[in-house]
């Protein structure tokens, strides 16, 4: 039977031996049947969440001149400010304004692989306009990094793998990413709003797990169940929304399901929706060869059979699928290379300035795919399904 709501799990239960087994059973259900869950009592005080939300919202109130000083296209790291409607998902414009941050790294050494450009210092807003912003988000990302690594160990235990099964994919100074996102309501979008209410188009997250702090009262986040129905994921105070990524689904041989989701822009008159998603990182040097041939070991057969029963109960197929774009057989051989290509695809303005050769090759690929779809349609065959896209947004 397909899910009709998103389960709520209490992380504090995992830290008590008397309740941990029950927590892991509930987590296994969420991993196999939903791919999304609310997580409460994560170990961050509410006043810290409130401060993160205040600082995040305040960013959008600073003068546009200050935002443009840290615009994403100023650096090859894809960190920084993106203007409204600057990103593309599933072939359509996303109506959102945002700043991308990460746990900071020094600039790469000369001659380092090109994808090391993604490891870099942040472009921070000036302390003259936001004096507490840098400290608040530096501390929040550090704490969320710790929580995400711990929660990944619980995922491993829930499907009967060793708790450290995923540790091989984390660098000692692992980069994690965070976005602060504003989705304006449709009435403020003018002509663009008439073209659709896509805050973020249907997609799946790319790697292991992400953790969303819904920073306003608005609905808008929707999760697609196995029958293709869209299920609301409304804000619940004191929780983070956890989404399972496609990398985790692949590594667990399909046991942990990655679920398609989207964001609808707020209706006219509702005001802007704010969102602060945190994305757990994975080592960019990880190879597809390792992911496909070594991975984290085999999930026990009886656990995989439990997932197969879930599929059979829903007719044996998924109607929510978005194609996994980080896969072996393409140009990229490592996750870092694939991530870089995906970022160029999402932000062609950055690609034009810093990665023109990658952007050119992506446009050639898109041109060949479009020609293939035209030829298939003109020849009377079934049209090819457009390639889905893994992105980082909620």
C-alpha positions as CSV (number, residue, x, y, z in Angstrom):
1,X,0.0,0.0,0.0
2,X,1.4,3.4,-0.9
3,X,2.0,6.0,1.8
4,X,-0.5,8.9,2.3
5,X,1.4,10.8,5.0
6,X,5.0,11.4,6.1
7,X,6.1,9.5,9.3
8,X,7.5,11.4,12.4
9,X,10.5,9.8,14.2
10,X,11.9,10.9,17.5
11,X,15.8,10.8,17.3
12,X,16.1,10.8,21.1
13,X,14.7,7.2,21.1
14,X,17.7,6.0,19.2
15,X,20.0,7.1,22.1
16,X,18.2,5.0,24.7
17,X,18.9,1.2,24.6
18,X,15.4,0.5,25.8
19,X,13.8,2.2,22.8
20,X,16.5,1.9,20.1
21,X,15.2,-1.3,18.5
22,X,11.7,0.1,18.1
23,X,13.2,3.3,16.6
24,X,15.2,1.3,14.1
25,X,12.1,-0.7,13.1
26,X,10.2,2.6,12.5
27,X,13.1,3.9,10.5
28,X,13.3,0.8,8.3
29,X,9.6,1.3,7.5
30,X,10.2,5.0,6.5
31,X,13.3,4.1,4.5
32,X,11.5,1.3,2.5
33,X,8.0,2.7,2.1
34,X,8.4,6.5,2.0
35,X,11.9,7.8,1.5
36,X,11.0,10.8,3.6
37,X,10.4,11.4,7.3
38,X,10.2,14.1,9.9
39,X,12.8,14.0,12.6
40,X,12.3,15.6,16.0
41,X,14.4,16.0,19.1
42,X,17.6,16.1,17.0
43,X,19.7,17.7,19.7
44,X,19.5,21.3,18.5
45,X,17.7,23.7,20.9
46,X,14.7,25.5,19.5
47,X,16.3,28.9,20.2
48,X,19.1,27.9,17.8
49,X,16.6,26.9,15.1
50,X,14.9,30.3,15.7
51,X,18.1,32.2,15.3
52,X,19.0,30.3,12.1
53,X,15.6,31.2,10.7
54,X,15.9,34.8,11.7
55,X,19.3,35.2,10.2
56,X,18.3,33.3,7.0
57,X,15.2,35.5,6.4
58,X,17.2,38.6,7.1
59,X,19.6,37.9,4.2
60,X,16.9,38.6,1.7
61,X,16.2,42.0,3.2
62,X,19.8,43.4,2.6
63,X,20.3,45.7,-0.3
64,X,20.6,44.0,-3.7
65,X,24.0,45.6,-4.1
66,X,25.3,43.6,-1.1
67,X,23.8,40.4,-2.5
68,X,25.5,40.9,-5.9
69,X,28.9,41.3,-4.3
70,X,28.6,37.6,-3.4
71,X,26.8,36.4,-6.5
72,X,27.4,32.8,-7.4
73,X,29.0,33.5,-10.8
74,X,31.8,35.5,-9.1
75,X,33.5,32.2,-8.1
76,X,34.0,28.7,-9.6
77,X,32.7,27.0,-6.4
78,X,29.0,27.4,-7.0
79,X,28.8,29.0,-3.6
80,X,27.1,32.4,-3.2
81,X,23.9,34.2,-4.1
82,X,21.5,33.3,-6.9
83,X,19.0,35.8,-8.2
84,X,15.3,35.0,-8.5
85,X,14.7,32.4,-11.3
86,X,18.3,31.7,-12.0
87,X,18.2,27.9,-11.7
88,X,16.6,25.3,-14.0
89,X,15.0,22.0,-13.0
90,X,13.3,19.5,-15.2
91,X,13.6,21.9,-18.1
92,X,11.7,24.7,-16.4
93,X,12.7,27.8,-14.4
94,X,12.6,27.5,-10.6
95,X,11.0,30.6,-9.0
96,X,13.3,31.0,-6.1
97,X,16.0,33.3,-4.7
98,X,18.8,31.7,-2.6
99,X,22.3,31.7,-1.2
100,X,24.4,28.5,-1.3
101,X,26.9,27.9,1.6
102,X,29.1,24.9,2.6
103,X,31.4,23.8,5.4
104,X,34.4,25.8,4.4
105,X,37.7,24.6,2.8
106,X,40.8,26.5,1.5
107,X,41.1,27.1,-2.2
108,X,42.5,24.0,-4.0
109,X,46.2,23.7,-4.9
110,X,47.2,24.4,-8.5
111,X,46.9,21.3,-10.7
112,X,44.2,19.8,-8.5
113,X,41.3,18.0,-10.2
114,X,38.8,20.5,-11.6
115,X,36.0,19.3,-9.3
116,X,38.1,20.4,-6.3
117,X,36.9,23.9,-7.2
118,X,33.7,23.0,-5.4
119,X,35.7,22.8,-2.1
120,X,36.2,26.5,-1.3
121,X,35.6,29.3,1.2
122,X,32.1,30.7,1.3
123,X,31.0,34.1,-0.1
124,X,29.6,35.6,3.0
125,X,27.5,38.7,3.2
126,X,29.3,41.7,4.8
127,X,29.2,41.8,8.6
128,X,28.3,45.4,8.2
129,X,24.8,44.3,7.1
130,X,24.5,40.9,8.8
131,X,27.0,40.9,11.8
132,X,25.9,37.5,13.2
133,X,25.2,35.6,9.9
134,X,28.6,33.9,9.4
135,X,28.9,32.7,13.0
136,X,25.3,31.4,13.2
137,X,25.5,29.4,9.9
138,X,29.1,28.1,10.5
139,X,28.0,26.6,13.8
140,X,24.7,25.3,12.4
141,X,26.4,23.5,9.5
142,X,29.0,22.0,11.9
143,X,26.2,20.6,14.2
144,X,24.2,19.4,11.2
145,X,27.2,17.6,9.8
146,X,27.6,15.7,13.1
147,X,23.8,14.9,13.1
148,X,23.9,13.7,9.5
149,X,26.8,11.3,10.0
150,X,25.2,9.9,13.2
151,X,21.8,9.4,11.4
152,X,23.5,7.7,8.5
153,X,24.9,5.1,11.0
154,X,21.3,4.5,12.2
155,X,20.2,4.0,8.6
156,X,22.9,1.4,8.3
157,X,21.7,-0.4,11.4
158,X,18.1,-0.2,10.4
159,X,18.8,-2.3,7.3
160,X,21.2,-4.6,9.2
161,X,24.5,-3.3,7.9
162,X,27.4,-2.3,10.3
163,X,26.9,1.1,11.8
164,X,30.1,2.3,10.1
165,X,29.1,1.0,6.6
166,X,29.0,4.4,5.0
167,X,32.0,5.9,6.7
168,X,34.3,5.1,3.8
169,X,32.5,7.8,1.8
170,X,33.1,10.6,4.2
171,X,36.3,12.7,4.1
172,X,37.9,13.6,7.4
173,X,36.9,17.3,6.7
174,X,33.8,16.3,4.7
175,X,32.1,19.2,2.9
176,X,28.4,19.5,3.5
177,X,26.2,22.1,1.9
178,X,23.3,24.4,2.9
179,X,20.9,26.6,1.1
180,X,18.8,29.5,2.3
181,X,15.9,29.8,-0.1
182,X,13.1,32.2,-0.6
183,X,10.1,31.2,-2.7
184,X,8.1,34.4,-3.6
185,X,4.3,34.1,-3.9
186,X,2.9,34.1,-7.4
187,X,1.6,37.6,-7.2
188,X,5.1,39.0,-7.0
189,X,6.5,37.1,-10.0
190,X,4.8,39.1,-12.7
191,X,5.0,37.5,-16.2
192,X,7.1,34.7,-14.8
193,X,4.4,33.7,-12.4
194,X,2.0,33.3,-15.3
195,X,4.2,30.6,-16.7
196,X,3.8,28.3,-13.8
197,X,4.1,27.9,-10.0
198,X,7.3,25.8,-10.0
199,X,9.3,26.7,-6.9
200,X,11.4,23.6,-7.7
201,X,10.5,21.1,-10.3
202,X,10.1,17.3,-9.6
203,X,13.4,15.8,-8.7
204,X,15.3,13.6,-6.3
205,X,18.2,14.4,-4.1
206,X,21.5,13.2,-5.3
207,X,23.6,11.7,-2.5
208,X,22.8,10.1,0.9
209,X,20.5,12.3,2.9
210,X,19.3,15.9,3.3
211,X,17.7,17.7,6.3
212,X,15.2,20.5,5.7
213,X,14.4,23.2,8.2
214,X,11.0,24.6,7.0
215,X,11.4,28.3,8.0
216,X,7.9,29.6,7.5
217,X,4.3,28.4,7.9
218,X,3.7,27.7,4.2
219,X,2.8,24.4,2.6
220,X,4.5,23.8,-0.7
221,X,6.8,20.8,-0.3
222,X,5.2,17.7,-1.8
223,X,6.4,14.1,-2.0
224,X,5.3,11.7,-4.7
225,X,4.2,8.2,-3.5
226,X,4.7,5.0,-5.4
227,X,1.4,5.4,-7.2
228,X,2.4,8.9,-8.5
229,X,0.2,10.8,-6.1
230,X,1.5,14.1,-4.5
231,X,1.5,14.1,-0.7
232,X,1.8,17.3,1.3
233,X,4.8,17.6,3.7
234,X,3.6,20.6,5.8
235,X,5.8,22.3,8.4
236,X,5.8,20.7,11.8
237,X,7.5,22.9,14.5
238,X,10.6,21.4,16.1
239,X,11.3,19.0,13.2
240,X,13.6,18.5,10.3
241,X,12.4,16.8,7.1
242,X,14.8,14.1,6.0
243,X,14.9,13.0,2.4
244,X,16.8,9.9,1.2
245,X,19.1,10.5,-1.8
246,X,19.6,8.4,-4.9
247,X,23.1,7.5,-3.9
248,X,21.8,5.9,-0.7
249,X,19.2,4.0,-2.8
250,X,21.9,2.7,-5.1
251,X,24.3,1.7,-2.4
252,X,21.6,-0.2,-0.5
253,X,20.6,-2.2,-3.6
254,X,17.2,-0.4,-3.7
255,X,16.2,-1.1,-0.1
256,X,16.3,2.6,0.9
257,X,14.0,4.4,-1.5
258,X,14.7,7.9,-2.9
259,X,11.5,9.7,-3.5
260,X,10.6,12.3,-6.1
261,X,9.5,15.7,-4.6
262,X,8.8,19.2,-5.7
263,X,8.0,22.7,-4.3
264,X,5.1,24.8,-5.4
265,X,5.4,28.6,-5.1
266,X,3.0,30.1,-2.5
267,X,-0.3,31.3,-3.8
268,X,-1.0,35.0,-4.4
269,X,-1.3,36.8,-1.1
270,X,0.3,34.2,1.0
271,X,3.7,35.8,1.2
272,X,7.1,34.2,0.6
273,X,8.0,30.7,1.8
274,X,11.4,30.3,3.4
275,X,13.4,27.0,3.5
276,X,16.8,26.1,4.8
277,X,17.9,22.6,3.5
278,X,21.2,21.0,4.6
279,X,22.7,18.4,2.3
280,X,25.0,15.8,3.7
281,X,28.2,15.5,1.6
282,X,30.1,12.6,0.2
283,X,33.7,12.5,-0.8
284,X,34.1,13.8,-4.3
285,X,36.9,11.3,-5.0
286,X,34.5,8.4,-4.7
287,X,34.5,6.5,-8.0
288,X,31.5,5.0,-9.7
289,X,33.6,1.8,-10.0
290,X,33.7,1.6,-6.2
291,X,30.0,2.4,-5.8
292,X,28.9,-0.3,-8.3
293,X,31.4,-3.0,-7.5
294,X,32.3,-2.6,-3.9
295,X,29.9,-0.3,-2.1
296,X,28.9,-0.9,1.5
297,X,28.4,-4.7,1.2
298,X,25.3,-6.7,0.6
299,X,22.2,-5.9,2.4
300,X,20.8,-9.1,4.0
301,X,18.5,-11.0,1.6
302,X,15.6,-11.0,4.0
303,X,15.8,-7.2,4.2
304,X,15.8,-6.9,0.4
305,X,12.8,-9.3,0.3
306,X,10.9,-6.9,2.7
307,X,11.4,-4.1,0.2
308,X,10.3,-6.4,-2.7
309,X,7.1,-7.1,-0.8
310,X,6.4,-3.3,-0.5
311,X,6.7,-3.1,-4.3
312,X,4.5,-6.1,-5.0
313,X,1.8,-4.6,-2.7
314,X,1.7,-1.5,-4.9
315,X,1.5,-3.4,-8.2
316,X,5.2,-4.1,-8.7
317,X,6.3,-0.8,-10.2
318,X,7.1,2.8,-9.3
319,X,5.4,5.7,-10.9
320,X,7.5,8.3,-9.1
321,X,10.8,7.6,-10.8
322,X,13.2,10.3,-11.9
323,X,16.2,9.0,-13.8
324,X,19.4,8.9,-11.7
325,X,21.9,11.2,-13.5
326,X,25.0,10.3,-11.4
327,X,25.9,6.9,-12.9
328,X,28.8,5.0,-14.3
329,X,29.2,5.0,-18.1
330,X,29.0,8.8,-18.6
331,X,31.8,11.3,-19.0
332,X,32.4,11.5,-15.2
333,X,34.3,8.8,-13.4
334,X,34.0,10.2,-9.8
335,X,31.2,11.8,-7.8
336,X,33.0,15.1,-7.8
337,X,33.2,15.2,-11.6
338,X,29.5,14.3,-11.9
339,X,28.5,16.9,-9.3
340,X,30.5,19.6,-11.1
341,X,28.7,18.7,-14.4
342,X,25.3,18.8,-12.7
343,X,26.1,22.2,-11.1
344,X,27.0,23.6,-14.5
345,X,23.8,22.2,-15.9
346,X,21.8,23.9,-13.1
347,X,23.7,27.2,-13.3
348,X,24.7,27.8,-16.9
349,X,25.7,31.4,-16.1
350,X,28.4,30.1,-13.8
351,X,29.3,27.5,-16.4
352,X,29.8,30.2,-19.1
353,X,32.3,32.1,-17.0
354,X,34.3,29.3,-15.4
355,X,33.5,26.0,-17.2
356,X,32.8,26.8,-20.9
357,X,34.1,23.4,-22.1
358,X,31.8,21.5,-19.8
359,X,28.8,23.7,-20.6
360,X,29.5,23.2,-24.3
361,X,29.6,19.4,-24.0
362,X,26.4,19.4,-21.9
363,X,24.6,21.5,-24.6
364,X,25.8,19.0,-27.2
365,X,24.4,16.1,-25.2
366,X,21.1,18.0,-24.8
367,X,21.0,18.6,-28.5
368,X,21.5,15.0,-29.3
369,X,18.8,13.9,-26.8
370,X,16.4,16.4,-28.3
371,X,17.1,15.2,-31.8
372,X,16.6,11.6,-30.7
373,X,13.2,12.5,-29.2
374,X,12.2,14.3,-32.5
375,X,13.3,11.3,-34.6
376,X,11.5,8.9,-32.4
377,X,8.3,10.9,-32.6
378,X,8.5,11.6,-36.3
379,X,9.2,7.9,-37.0
380,X,5.9,6.9,-35.2
381,X,7.7,5.4,-32.2
382,X,7.2,6.3,-28.6
383,X,8.8,9.5,-27.5
384,X,11.8,9.3,-25.3
385,X,11.3,10.3,-21.7
386,X,13.2,13.4,-20.9
387,X,16.1,12.8,-18.5
388,X,15.3,13.6,-14.9
389,X,17.6,15.6,-12.7
390,X,19.0,15.3,-9.3
391,X,19.2,18.7,-7.6
392,X,19.7,20.2,-4.2
393,X,16.5,22.1,-3.2
394,X,13.4,21.9,-1.0
